[in-house]
């Protein structure tokens, strides 16, 4: 079945343009609600959102959709995506909804759905909801229309759950931390968690106005974080994205630390403590070859999945790993959460920093990344990758890099782009092979 609504991470788009309109949101509520009306118990859905202006509109539309098919709605307001996953499971809800476009600008929005177990929906569930979107809504009879209520203490519940993941014998006393909440969903909960654990907290991106989410702040724009860490003499900086499922870190020298280094640290720390499952970690095909080589040296494996945190999680669950993530900062620790959680990952990093009694610049830089280059080539139609000349150039590039490097070519799932990535020990050679492949793709496009 061809998907018209769901992408790699729920439904997302420009607000007030299909599919991200109030009318579609109401239909999604009706379709998803109808799909999860199973059994004779009273059904309920938890709805959270980030701080986008359009969140009010989308929330109201979803509430109308769910209640119209007989589901009770619990609204919790601004809340990190992993918090919605946690609350869905703990409240015994049938469904969880996060209204967010993650790291995108304010004018985009999205709908992420979680099942009763707190995990993102399967392909089968999404396909079933897609099918229901093509049918007339299954409206409840008048006396079975759902009710809606707002829960005021949801933030406190998530704060408590996050703190419980931090080692009970440790405190953050004496640690000066800069936290950038991207003017997003974690603007209240993340600083509160750090402060309650004893840290000296310096905040950025905690004044949302509906329009400034991810605007020159957060995990996709770390300049302000790095500058503030150095200016304040802080020990470390943490940057979350708009819905707080990503984490990027800055060390005390103001240098950015990506998800690969963070996974390396948490993986080796958990291995030392006897907590690591699966004998390694799961990362995507985009993670640096340096991470793979480092883990091999530690006697651990790197299992690679397709791009996307849902693909990472599926591989983790299938192979019984408990650490996985992406270079971009989606870190999934299934001992504590059912989806990426930037704050909980940050607490694991802080625990390692405290126990090491060394500066972040030493603790967080466990390997030297291989030179890596990614370029996009736009094409108008057809399949450039099927051309024999392109195949030949790619084969030649792989031969040149040999075992000391790799080439990754893939089509974008959202745009007419061919993504060309190469990495290896020789930076100049990496640049040459990427340029050669891009030129061949452009000629064939």
C-alpha positions, -999 to 999 in steps of 0.1 A, spaced: 0 0 0 14 34 -10 16 57 20 0 92 17 4 103 53 30 84 73 67 90 67 98 77 85 87 92 118 49 98 119 32 125 99 50 157 93 46 188 71 41 226 68 13 237 90 -20 246 73 -9 227 42 -18 191 37 -13 168 55 -6 191 84 -40 207 86 -66 207 114 -90 188 92 -65 160 86 -55 160 123 -91 154 132 -93 125 107 -61 110 121 -76 111 156 -107 94 143 -88 67 123 -62 60 150 -89 60 177 -110 35 157 -80 13 152 -72 11 189 -107 6 201 -101 -30 212 -119 -48 240 -147 -35 262 -127 -13 286 -129 25 286 -103 36 260 -80 66 265 -53 84 246 -25 107 260 -17 138 239 13 160 244 30 187 223 60 209 220 59 247 220 49 255 184 22 280 179 3 255 158 3 230 186 -29 245 200 -48 240 167 -35 205 162 -43 195 198 -79 207 195 -84 189 162 -70 156 176 -91 159 207 -122 163 185 -112 133 164 -105 110 193 -136 119 214 -159 116 183 -151 79 180 -154 72 217 -119 77 232 -112 97 264 -84 121 260 -57 131 285 -39 163 276 -5 170 293 7 201 275 43 207 265 62 175 272 93 157 257 84 130 232 99 103 255 77 116 283 46 109 262 58 74 255 64 69 292 30 83 303 12 63 276 25 31 292 22 42 328 -14 55 325 -24 22 308 -35 43 278 -44 26 245 -25 52 224 -1 81 228 3 112 206 31 137 204 24 168 184 59 179 172 81 183 142 112 176 163 141 197 151 122 215 123 113 252 123 82 264 140 62 265 108 63 227 105 45 203 128 39 166 130 20 138 147 39 109 163 19 79 176 28 54 203 11 21 211 0 10 246 35 -4 252 51 31 247 68 21 215 63 38 181 37 21 160 46 -8 137 43 -6 99 12 -27 101 -5 -4 125 4 27 104 -9 9 73 -42 1 90 -46 37 101 -38 49 65 -66 26 53 -91 40 78 -82 75 67 -98 66 33 -131 55 49 -159 75 66 -152 80 103 -166 53 127 -184 78 149 -196 68 184 -232 69 194 -240 100 214 -238 85 249 -203 69 241 -186 101 229 -153 105 248 -144 130 275 -113 152 276 -93 163 307 -60 180 313 -35 165 337 -15 192 355 12 171 372 25 153 341 58 172 341 64 161 377 59 125 367 84 127 339 109 146 361 107 118 387 111 91 361 141 108 345 159 113 379 154 76 387 176 67 358 206 85 374 228 63 397 214 67 433 248 70 448 258 100 427 249 137 428 257 166 404 269 189 432 298 211 420 291 206 383 283 236 363 261 226 333 248 247 304 215 232 291 200 244 258 163 233 255 158 247 220 128 268 233 110 234 230 92 208 249 118 203 277 122 239 286 108 233 321 116 197 328 153 194 318 166 223 339 145 211 368 160 176 367 196 189 367 189 214 395 171 188 417 202 165 413 224 193 426 239 209 395 247 246 390 224 251 359 228 277 332 199 278 308 195 286 271 164 282 249 139 283 278 117 312 267 94 297 240 70 321 223 55 297 197 78 309 170 113 304 183 115 267 187 149 254 173 156 290 161 194 295 164 194 271 194 192 235 203 210 204 190 210 215 154 226 249 162 252 245 189 272 278 185 254 295 213 259 265 236 296 262 229 302 299 234 282 299 267 301 269 281 334 286 275 322 320 288 308 306 320 336 282 326 311 253 327 321 217 329 298 206 301 270 217 279 239 197 268 217 206 238 183 191 232 161 195 201 125 207 200 109 176 213 139 165 234 146 131 218 180 142 206 212 151 225 244 169 214 271 178 239 298 204 242 329 198 263 344 224 286 365 237 257 334 244 236 339 215 212 309 197 199 305 160 207 281 140 184 260 109 190 288 85 179 311 96 207 282 96 232 273 60 222 309 50 226 311 64 261 277 50 273 285 16 257 319 12 273 306 24 306 277 0 306 301 -28 296 323 -19 326 293 -20 349 280 -53 335 248 -36 321 255 -39 284 233 -63 264 240 -77 230 277 -74 232 277 -40 215 255 -12 203 232 -5 173 238 25 151 229 34 115 248 32 83 257 69 88 277 64 120 314 69 116 338 41 108 359 53 137 332 43 161 332 8 146 369 4 149 369 18 185 343 -7 196 362 -36 179 392 -26 200 370 -28 231 358 -63 221 323 -49 212 303 -50 180 286 -23 160 254 -35 145 242 -12 117 206 -4 107 190 17 81 187 55 88 160 64 113 156 59 150 127 35 145 149 13 124 176 14 151 150 4 177 136 -25 156 172 -39 153 178 -35 190 146 -53 200 152 -81 175 188 -87 187 184 -78 224 206 -48 225 200 -21 250 220 8 235 215 23 201 213 56 183 223 79 155 252 102 149 226 131 150 220 125 187 190 101 189 201 79 217 179 50 227 185 33 261 158 7 264 166 0 300 150 34 307 129 45 277 111 31 246 123 59 223 152 84 221 155 105 252 180 133 252 177 141 289 181 105 301 211 100 277 225 133 291 222 119 327 242 88 317 269 111 302 270 132 334 273 100 356 303 89 336 319 124 338 315 124 376 329 89 381 359 96 359 369 127 378 384 139 345 374 169 322 347 163 296 373 169 268 390 137 278 360 116 288 339 124 257 365 120 230 372 82 229 382 79 192 393 101 163 365 101 137 375 90 102 372 119 76 337 117 64 320 137 36 284 138 26 270 155 -5 235 156 -20 228 154 -58 194 165 -70 178 146 -99 146 152 -118 135 117 -126 145 82 -134 170 62 -114 206 76 -118 219 48 -96 209 22 -122 232 36 -149 262 14 -157 286 44 -156 275 53 -121 278 18 -109 313 16 -123 324 49 -107 310 36 -73 329 3 -77 361 22 -85 356 44 -54 351 14 -32 383 -2 -46 403 30 -39 392 32 -3 396 -5 3 392 -18 38 403 16 53 371 32 42 336 28 28 311 44 4 274 48 11 249 58 -16 212 61 -9 181 79 -21 165 104 2 131 93 15 116 127 13 133 146 -16 145 139 -51 181 136 -38 209 111 -40 230 112 -9 266 103 -15 288 96 16 323 84 18 348 80 47 383 68 51 417 75 66 428 98 37 407 130 38 419 140 3 409 106 -12 375 108 5 369 142 -12 380 129 -45 358 98 -46 327 118 -35 333 143 -62 337 116 -88 305 98 -78 285 131 -76 297 140 -111 287 106 -125 252 109 -108 247 144 -122 257 133 -157 232 104 -155 203 124 -140 
